[in-house]
Every structure is written in C-alpha cells, then in structure tokens.
C-alpha cells in the first residue's frame, strides 16, 4: 500500500512553501525519516523526512512549484528498488476533493464563521485550485470580511497567497502597521529593465529569487517605508571585556561546555539598557504602543541562503553562559538549515554583528515591527585619550537604529550610553547596575 508524502504544518501564519529541491528521484530506495525534499517558506527552509521506508514511487510536486499545507508531494511504495508507479490522476482526486473548501468549512462550522472562513482559505490552497486566467485572485473570504470591517481597500494590501491573493494574515499584518484608510493610487510601476547588449547578455545569468530572499527584500523595504528610522552612534573600549575573556575563557568553557564570546556580554548589556529605556523594547500597533515586559533578543545570522534572525527567548532571565549556549545552538541550526518557525518568531530587539565580516561601521535596518536594532562592528586598535594620555585601545563602533515615532533621541542616546557603560565596566553586569 502506498504511503503519501504531504506538506507538514509550517508554523503560525505560514500557509504555503516552494519546493526547493528533491534529494531523491522516483525509483530510489529510501529509509524511514530520511530527508526527501527541501521546502522554502518566507521564514525558514525545512526538510521533509520520509514517513516510511520503501521506494519513492512518484513525485507529485516538482522543484520550484508552490504548495500549500497538506498538499501531496509524492508517494512511497512498499519494498526497495521498485519501479516508479504510473501516474494515475484519478487516484489523486479523492485527496483533492477531501480538501475542498466546502467540506472543510462544513467541518469547521461549530467553530464559528471566522474559523470556517480560515479553513476555506487554507483548503483552497491545499486543493490547488487554479483560476481560468492569470489575473490576480480576489481576496480570501475571511480577508474580504476583515477588509470591509476595517474600511481598508484591497489595493492597499500586498497579497502573499497564490497569484497575489490577499489572505487574512496579510490584512492583520497591514492593520498592525497602522493602515486604516484608503491610500492614493499606487505610482506607476518602474520601467522595465533595459536590455543588455548581445555580447553582455551571453555572459549574464538570470536566477529566480528564493522565497526567503523575496521576503527579506520585502520586509527590509517595508521597514524603511514605514518607520521613521534614525541611527545614532557611539564607540566602546573593549579592553575590559577582552581582558575578562582572556582570564576566564578556559575555566568558563570547562564548566559550561561552551566558549566565552562577546555576544553573551552584549546581550546582557542590552537587557540592562532595555529595562531603563522600555520604549526601545516596544512596538506600535495602530494608535497604541505595546511595551514588552520581557526581552526576546534576535541575533542576525548570515547563511548561504540569506539573512535569518533566530530569537533568544527570555534573555532577561538568562545568565551569560545560558545565552552563549542558546546562541551557539541557533547559529548551528541556521547554518545547517534546521531552524524551526518557533526559533524565528517573537523577537523584541535585534543584534546585528557585521564585525565578524570586517565591517567598521554601518546603519542597520530595523527588523519590523521592532523599534530598535544594535549594530556591532569590527574591533580595531586605535589611539584614544585616557586620563589625559594617548593610548592604544581595542575600540568598536556601535550603531543603534531606532524608530523615531516611538523612541526619542534622548532615549536612544541614553540607551546606547548604558550599553557602552556596561561593556566598559563589566562588573556592572554582575551587580545589575
């Protein structure tokens, strides 16, 4: 009996994924739990393991295709080395029919109208229904209801569903950013790219952006367009931290099983500063400000597929050793493509360490809807004046980009000064000063 391979639940607000690549081809023998296919979402890349051992009989979704949660990816037949089964469209119909919006909506009837409408949205994606033409699809039922209630025009919302369909999650995200009234008609699209000369065209390569890269581009541009972003700078003398690392790194690693780096100190310094300047740990929700009485610190990590920001949750309740362990785990998971959606959600403030690549100074872009991000940079020996004398010290530039709509200049500068003070006098971190 054939075993179906289906798209797993991808996490909160994630309804579809793109087939990155298949690790096996039809006819290959596979073992249970062996990675079969890579799925790219707008947040993470995940691998789908084989639900059973046998032979990969059929691949139903090819590389590059977009599939919804629960969609059929392929089938596994019993035994090893068998020939791929012939494609039988008729057998696929019951599964597709079972996912029809009418059936799901009926099953969700007891949960109320909104739940039924959400089920219809998801089911329409799973069923793989395609419009007769390539025109933009109308908003999903729950999204249309929410648009009408909020007096928001559908043209204001960028849809993330198939063929630009606006989903309920898209509307909720837009409302969270303060959209409440119709906006002027969008400007005319940018002019088409000028064609390359015949000689240059032969040496060019056109590669479609991954789902993750498209999301990175969209979110960074949205942050620049939405927030009143400003950056303030300072510099920190890293000598005290570096001396402490040199003195205790061996005993620290022996006791805690992890190396003593800079991120633990920086995270603790940020947590202390956030307690004093809570606006930097807040976000805007329409006409309200939400102050977070906890600190989930995002740590930007560069990977081969783009920038991801896993989150150290409840960093304000963790020791430096616990922070270093968690950052180490998240860093390995990011590089190996093993981050879960839960690892990426809920951040309240972000750290970006461009110094590991040699950056001396930068202006980091906010990770919306957060109101602050701290940029760390390369440690470089420079002449500075200490006690009236010119000395050589290991210095690092710090950059705080913040949303000026919620954080005043005085608060931003004070926050950065508090981080500087904690790093230059690490005893303050121990004494909670």
C-alpha positions as CSV (number, residue, x, y, z in Angstrom):
1,X,0.0,0.0,0.0
2,X,1.4,3.4,-1.0
3,X,2.3,6.0,1.7
4,X,1.6,9.6,0.9
5,X,4.2,12.4,1.5
6,X,2.4,15.6,2.3
7,X,3.5,19.2,3.2
8,X,3.7,19.4,7.1
9,X,2.3,22.2,9.2
10,X,4.7,25.0,8.6
11,X,4.0,27.2,11.6
12,X,1.9,30.2,12.6
13,X,0.8,32.3,9.6
14,X,2.7,30.2,7.1
15,X,0.3,28.6,4.6
16,X,2.5,27.7,1.6
17,X,6.0,26.8,0.6
18,X,8.1,26.4,-2.5
19,X,9.8,23.2,-3.5
20,X,13.5,23.8,-3.1
21,X,14.9,20.5,-4.3
22,X,14.3,16.8,-4.1
23,X,17.1,14.8,-2.6
24,X,15.7,11.6,-4.3
25,X,14.3,10.7,-7.6
26,X,11.4,8.4,-8.5
27,X,12.5,4.8,-8.2
28,X,15.1,5.4,-5.4
29,X,15.0,3.3,-2.3
30,X,14.5,5.4,0.9
31,X,14.8,4.7,4.6
32,X,12.3,6.0,7.2
33,X,13.0,9.5,8.4
34,X,15.5,10.1,5.6
35,X,15.3,13.7,4.2
36,X,13.4,13.6,0.9
37,X,12.6,17.2,-0.1
38,X,13.6,20.7,0.9
39,X,10.8,23.3,1.3
40,X,11.4,27.0,1.3
41,X,9.0,29.3,3.2
42,X,9.1,33.0,3.7
43,X,10.7,32.4,7.1
44,X,12.8,29.2,7.1
45,X,13.9,26.3,5.0
46,X,12.8,22.9,6.2
47,X,13.4,19.3,5.2
48,X,10.6,16.8,4.9
49,X,11.6,13.3,6.1
50,X,10.3,10.1,4.7
51,X,7.2,8.9,6.7
52,X,8.1,5.2,5.9
53,X,10.7,3.1,4.3
54,X,10.3,1.8,0.7
55,X,10.7,3.2,-2.8
56,X,9.9,6.7,-3.9
57,X,7.1,5.8,-6.4
58,X,6.0,9.2,-7.6
59,X,7.0,12.9,-7.3
60,X,3.8,15.0,-7.4
61,X,5.3,18.4,-6.9
62,X,8.3,19.4,-8.9
63,X,11.2,21.8,-8.0
64,X,10.1,25.4,-8.0
65,X,6.4,24.7,-7.5
66,X,4.4,26.4,-4.7
67,X,2.4,24.1,-2.5
68,X,0.0,24.6,0.4
69,X,0.0,23.0,3.8
70,X,-1.2,19.4,3.5
71,X,-0.6,19.2,-0.3
72,X,0.6,16.0,-1.8
73,X,4.3,15.9,-2.5
74,X,4.7,12.3,-3.6
75,X,4.1,8.7,-2.6
76,X,6.2,5.8,-1.2
77,X,5.6,2.2,-2.2
78,X,6.5,-0.8,-0.1
79,X,9.8,-2.5,-0.8
80,X,13.0,-1.3,-2.2
81,X,14.2,-0.8,-5.7
82,X,10.7,-1.0,-7.3
83,X,10.0,0.9,-10.5
84,X,8.1,4.2,-10.1
85,X,4.4,3.7,-10.2
86,X,2.5,5.0,-13.3
87,X,0.7,8.3,-12.7
88,X,-3.0,7.8,-12.1
89,X,-4.7,11.2,-11.9
90,X,-8.0,9.5,-10.9
91,X,-6.5,8.3,-7.6
92,X,-5.4,11.7,-6.6
93,X,-8.9,13.2,-6.9
94,X,-10.3,11.8,-3.6
95,X,-7.5,13.5,-1.6
96,X,-8.0,16.7,-3.5
97,X,-11.8,16.5,-3.2
98,X,-11.4,16.0,0.6
99,X,-9.6,19.3,0.8
100,X,-12.3,21.3,-1.0
101,X,-13.4,24.5,0.9
102,X,-17.0,23.3,1.2
103,X,-16.0,20.2,3.1
104,X,-13.6,22.0,5.3
105,X,-16.0,24.9,6.0
106,X,-18.7,22.4,6.9
107,X,-16.4,20.6,9.4
108,X,-15.4,23.9,10.9
109,X,-19.0,25.1,11.3
110,X,-19.1,24.5,15.0
111,X,-16.1,26.8,15.5
112,X,-17.9,29.8,14.1
113,X,-17.9,31.9,10.9
114,X,-14.3,33.2,11.1
115,X,-12.9,29.7,11.8
116,X,-14.8,28.3,8.8
117,X,-13.6,31.1,6.6
118,X,-10.0,30.5,7.7
119,X,-10.4,26.8,6.9
120,X,-11.8,27.7,3.4
121,X,-8.7,29.8,2.8
122,X,-6.3,27.0,3.7
123,X,-8.3,24.4,2.0
124,X,-8.3,26.3,-1.3
125,X,-4.5,26.4,-1.2
126,X,-4.3,22.7,-0.4
127,X,-6.7,21.8,-3.2
128,X,-4.5,23.5,-5.7
129,X,-7.4,25.3,-7.4
130,X,-6.2,27.5,-10.3
131,X,-8.1,30.3,-11.9
132,X,-9.1,30.2,-15.6
133,X,-6.9,33.2,-16.3
134,X,-3.7,34.6,-14.8
135,X,-5.4,37.6,-13.3
136,X,-4.9,38.5,-9.7
137,X,-7.1,36.4,-7.5
138,X,-9.8,38.1,-5.3
139,X,-9.2,38.3,-1.5
140,X,-9.9,35.2,0.5
141,X,-13.4,35.2,2.2
142,X,-12.0,35.9,5.7
143,X,-9.7,38.6,4.3
144,X,-12.6,40.3,2.4
145,X,-14.7,40.3,5.6
146,X,-11.9,41.9,7.6
147,X,-11.2,44.5,4.8
148,X,-14.8,45.6,4.9
149,X,-14.9,45.8,8.7
150,X,-11.7,47.9,8.7
151,X,-12.6,50.1,5.8
152,X,-9.4,49.2,4.0
153,X,-9.1,48.9,0.2
154,X,-7.7,45.6,-1.1
155,X,-5.2,47.5,-3.3
156,X,-3.5,48.7,-0.1
157,X,-2.6,45.1,0.8
158,X,0.2,43.1,-0.7
159,X,-1.1,39.6,-1.0
160,X,1.1,36.6,-0.2
161,X,-1.3,33.9,-1.5
162,X,-1.3,32.3,-4.9
163,X,-1.2,34.8,-7.7
164,X,-1.2,37.7,-5.3
165,X,-4.3,36.6,-3.3
166,X,-4.8,38.6,-0.1
167,X,-5.1,36.3,2.9
168,X,-6.4,37.2,6.4
169,X,-2.9,37.2,7.7
170,X,-1.9,39.9,5.2
171,X,-4.7,42.1,6.3
172,X,-3.9,41.6,10.0
173,X,-0.2,42.4,9.3
174,X,-1.2,45.6,7.4
175,X,-3.6,46.7,10.2
176,X,-0.8,46.2,12.8
177,X,1.3,48.7,10.9
178,X,-1.5,51.3,11.2
179,X,-3.3,51.2,7.8
180,X,-6.8,52.3,8.3
181,X,-8.0,54.5,5.4
182,X,-7.7,54.1,1.6
183,X,-4.4,55.4,0.3
184,X,-3.8,57.2,-3.0
185,X,-3.4,55.1,-6.1
186,X,0.0,53.4,-6.3
187,X,2.6,55.0,-8.6
188,X,3.2,53.6,-12.0
189,X,5.5,50.5,-11.9
190,X,9.2,51.1,-12.5
191,X,10.3,51.0,-16.1
192,X,11.3,47.6,-17.5
193,X,15.0,46.7,-17.3
194,X,16.9,47.9,-20.3
195,X,18.1,45.0,-22.4
196,X,21.7,44.1,-22.3
197,X,23.9,44.2,-25.4
198,X,24.3,40.9,-27.3
199,X,27.8,40.5,-26.0
200,X,26.9,41.1,-22.4
201,X,23.7,39.0,-22.4
202,X,25.6,35.8,-23.2
203,X,27.7,36.4,-20.0
204,X,24.7,37.0,-17.7
205,X,22.8,34.6,-15.6
206,X,19.2,35.0,-14.5
207,X,18.3,33.2,-11.3
208,X,14.8,33.4,-9.6
209,X,14.9,34.8,-6.1
210,X,14.2,32.2,-3.4
211,X,11.1,32.7,-1.2
212,X,13.4,33.6,1.7
213,X,15.2,36.2,-0.3
214,X,12.0,37.8,-1.6
215,X,10.7,38.1,1.9
216,X,14.0,39.6,3.1
217,X,13.8,42.2,0.3
218,X,10.1,43.0,1.0
219,X,10.5,43.3,4.8
220,X,13.6,45.5,4.6
221,X,11.9,47.8,2.2
222,X,8.7,47.9,4.3
223,X,10.8,48.8,7.4
224,X,12.3,51.8,5.6
225,X,9.0,52.9,4.2
226,X,7.0,52.5,7.5
227,X,9.3,53.5,10.3
228,X,10.8,56.9,10.9
229,X,14.2,55.3,11.1
230,X,17.2,57.1,12.5
231,X,20.7,55.9,13.6
232,X,22.9,57.1,16.5
233,X,26.5,56.1,17.0
234,X,28.9,55.6,19.9
235,X,32.1,53.6,20.5
236,X,33.1,51.3,23.2
237,X,36.5,50.4,24.6
238,X,36.6,46.6,24.5
239,X,39.7,46.2,26.7
240,X,37.9,45.2,29.9
241,X,35.7,42.6,28.2
242,X,38.7,41.2,26.3
243,X,40.8,41.0,29.5
244,X,38.0,39.2,31.2
245,X,37.6,36.7,28.4
246,X,41.4,36.0,28.4
247,X,41.3,35.5,32.2
248,X,38.3,33.2,32.4
249,X,37.8,31.6,28.9
250,X,39.4,28.3,29.8
251,X,37.6,27.8,33.1
252,X,34.3,29.1,31.6
253,X,34.5,26.6,28.7
254,X,35.4,23.7,31.1
255,X,32.5,24.4,33.4
256,X,29.8,25.3,30.9
257,X,30.9,23.4,27.8
258,X,30.7,26.5,25.6
259,X,33.2,29.2,24.6
260,X,33.0,32.6,26.1
261,X,32.3,35.0,23.3
262,X,31.2,38.7,23.0
263,X,27.5,38.0,22.3
264,X,26.7,37.0,25.9
265,X,28.1,40.3,27.2
266,X,26.4,42.3,24.6
267,X,23.0,40.6,25.2
268,X,23.3,41.1,28.9
269,X,24.2,44.8,28.4
270,X,21.3,45.3,26.1
271,X,18.8,43.6,28.5
272,X,20.0,46.0,31.3
273,X,19.5,49.0,29.0
274,X,16.1,47.9,27.8
275,X,14.9,47.8,31.4
276,X,15.8,51.5,31.8
277,X,14.6,52.6,28.3
278,X,11.5,50.4,27.7
279,X,10.5,52.3,24.5
280,X,13.3,50.6,22.7
281,X,11.7,47.3,23.5
282,X,8.2,48.3,22.4
283,X,6.3,48.4,19.1
284,X,3.5,50.4,17.6
285,X,0.1,48.7,17.0
286,X,-2.2,51.2,15.2
287,X,-2.7,54.1,17.7
288,X,-1.3,52.1,20.6
289,X,2.2,51.4,21.9
290,X,2.9,47.9,23.2
291,X,5.6,47.7,25.9
292,X,7.2,44.3,26.2
293,X,8.0,43.3,29.8
294,X,10.3,40.6,28.6
295,X,13.3,40.5,26.3
296,X,13.4,38.2,23.3
297,X,16.6,39.1,21.5
298,X,17.0,38.3,17.8
299,X,20.5,37.6,16.6
300,X,21.1,38.2,12.9
301,X,22.9,35.3,11.3
302,X,24.2,35.2,7.7
303,X,23.6,32.0,5.8
304,X,24.2,30.8,2.2
305,X,20.5,31.5,1.5
306,X,20.3,34.9,3.1
307,X,20.0,36.7,6.5
308,X,17.9,35.0,9.2
309,X,17.2,36.2,12.7
310,X,16.7,33.4,15.3
311,X,15.5,34.6,18.7
312,X,17.0,34.0,22.2
313,X,13.8,33.9,24.2
314,X,13.6,35.4,27.7
315,X,17.2,36.6,27.6
316,X,16.5,38.8,30.5
317,X,16.2,35.7,32.7
318,X,19.3,34.0,31.4
319,X,23.0,34.1,32.5
320,X,25.8,34.8,30.1
321,X,26.6,31.1,29.9
322,X,22.9,30.3,29.1
323,X,22.9,33.0,26.4
324,X,26.1,31.7,24.8
325,X,24.7,28.1,24.7
326,X,21.5,29.2,23.1
327,X,23.2,31.5,20.6
328,X,25.5,28.6,19.7
329,X,22.6,26.3,19.2
330,X,20.7,28.7,17.0
331,X,23.8,29.6,15.0
332,X,24.5,25.9,14.1
333,X,20.8,25.3,13.3
334,X,20.8,28.4,11.0
335,X,23.9,27.3,9.1
336,X,22.5,23.7,8.7
337,X,19.1,24.9,7.6
338,X,17.5,23.4,10.7
339,X,15.8,26.4,12.3
340,X,12.2,25.9,13.2
341,X,9.5,28.6,12.7
342,X,9.3,28.9,16.5
343,X,13.0,29.8,16.6
344,X,12.3,32.8,14.3
345,X,9.2,34.4,16.0
346,X,8.5,36.9,18.7
347,X,11.7,38.9,18.8
348,X,11.5,42.3,20.6
349,X,15.0,43.7,19.8
350,X,17.8,42.6,17.4
351,X,21.6,42.5,17.4
352,X,23.5,42.5,14.1
353,X,27.2,41.7,14.2
354,X,28.7,42.9,10.9
355,X,32.1,43.0,12.6
356,X,32.6,39.3,12.0
357,X,32.8,40.1,8.3
358,X,35.1,43.1,8.9
359,X,32.6,45.9,8.8
360,X,33.9,49.0,10.6
361,X,30.6,51.0,10.7
362,X,27.1,50.6,9.3
363,X,23.5,51.7,9.8
364,X,21.4,48.5,10.4
365,X,17.8,48.4,9.2
366,X,15.0,47.7,11.7
367,X,13.5,44.3,12.0
368,X,9.9,45.4,11.9
369,X,7.8,45.8,13.9
370,X,10.6,46.2,16.5
371,X,11.7,49.7,17.3
372,X,15.4,49.1,17.8
373,X,18.4,47.2,16.4
374,X,22.0,47.3,17.6
375,X,24.9,47.0,15.1
376,X,28.2,45.6,16.4
377,X,31.3,46.2,14.3
378,X,35.0,45.2,14.0
379,X,37.2,45.6,17.0
380,X,40.1,47.8,15.8
381,X,43.1,49.2,17.7
382,X,43.0,53.0,17.7
383,X,44.7,55.8,19.6
384,X,42.4,57.3,22.2
385,X,42.8,59.7,25.1
386,X,42.6,58.1,28.5
387,X,43.3,60.2,31.6
388,X,45.0,62.9,29.5
389,X,47.3,60.4,27.8
390,X,47.1,59.0,24.2
391,X,47.0,55.2,24.4
392,X,46.2,52.3,22.0
393,X,42.9,50.6,22.8
394,X,40.7,47.9,21.1
395,X,37.7,50.0,20.0
396,X,34.4,49.1,18.5
397,X,31.8,51.4,16.9
398,X,28.2,50.7,18.0
399,X,25.2,51.8,15.9
400,X,21.6,51.9,17.2
401,X,19.0,52.3,14.6
402,X,15.6,53.1,16.1
403,X,12.0,54.1,15.2
404,X,11.8,57.8,15.9
405,X,8.0,57.5,16.0
406,X,8.2,55.8,19.4
407,X,11.8,56.4,20.6
408,X,13.0,60.0,21.2
409,X,16.6,61.0,20.5
410,X,17.3,61.4,24.2
411,X,16.1,57.8,24.9
412,X,18.1,56.4,22.0
413,X,21.4,58.1,23.1
414,X,20.8,57.1,26.7
415,X,20.2,53.5,25.7
416,X,23.5,53.4,23.7
417,X,25.4,55.0,26.5
418,X,24.1,52.5,29.0
419,X,25.3,49.6,26.7
420,X,28.7,51.3,26.5
421,X,29.0,51.7,30.2
422,X,28.1,48.1,30.9
423,X,30.7,46.8,28.4
424,X,33.5,49.1,29.6
425,X,32.8,48.2,33.2
426,X,31.6,44.5,33.1
427,X,31.2,44.4,36.9
428,X,28.0,46.4,36.3
429,X,26.5,43.4,34.6
430,X,27.3,41.2,37.6
431,X,26.0,43.7,40.1
432,X,22.9,44.6,38.0
433,X,23.8,48.3,37.9
